[in-house]
Amino acid sequence: MTHASTLPGWVRITHWINALAVVVMVTSGWQVYNASPIFPSFVFPSGITLGGWLGGALLWHFAAMWVLVANFLVYVVLNIISGRFRRKLFPLSVKSLFGDLRAALTGKLKHDDLSHYNAVQKAAYLAVIVDIVIVILSGLAVWKSVQFPWLRDLMGGYDNARVVHFFAMSFLVAFFVLHVVMVALVPRSLLLMIRGR
C-alpha cells in the first residue's frame, strides 16, 4: 500500500448491515417469487429460500425491508454530508472506466492503495446505489400499488413492477457475487472492512 488505508466505523457498520439485509431480502424474496413465478418454468430451489412458505417469507422480507431502507438512508446521508461520495466516486470518465476495465480483465489492475477506488469500482458502486433505489421503489410499487398508483404507473403497471423488481434484484445478486469474488482476489479489502485499517 502506498499509505495506510482507513475506513470509518459507520461505513463498515452500514456495509455489514446492508449485506445481511440483502441476503435476507433476496432469499425471502425468492420464496415470495416461487409462490407466483413471473417466469412459470423457473423457480428457485427451496433449499436457498427463506421463510418456508409465502406468509413466512413475507414476514422475513418486510422485516429486512425496513432494515435495508433505514440503513441505506443512513449510508447515503452520511456519505453526502461527509463528502465521501464526492471523494470516492468522482471524477469518473468513460475513458478511465474502459482503461481500468481492460486492465482488470487482463489481470493488470493494481490494488496497492485500498483507499482509492478504480474507475470500475466507482461505476459498480454508483450502479448498485441506483439499483438499490430501483429495488426499493419497485418493491413499494408491488407492495403498496393501490396507495402509490403513480409509482405503479411509473413502473408500467403492477405486473411490470414485479418484473422490474425481479431484474433489479438479479442485478443486486450479480453485484454481490462479483463483490465477494473480488474480495477473495484482494483479501486485504476484507480486513479493511472488518478492522477499518
Buried (B, 14 or more C-beta within 10 A) or exposed (E): EEEEBEBEEBBBEBBEBBBBBBBBBBBBBBBBBBEEEEEEEEBBEEEEBBBEEEEBBBEBBEBBBEBBBEBBEBBBEBBEEEEBBEEBBEEBEEEBBEBBBEBBEEEEBEBEEBBBBBBBBBBBBBEBBEBBEBBBBBBBBBBEBEEBEEBBBBBEEBEBBBBBBBBBBEBBBEBBEEBEEBBEEEEEBEEBBEEEE
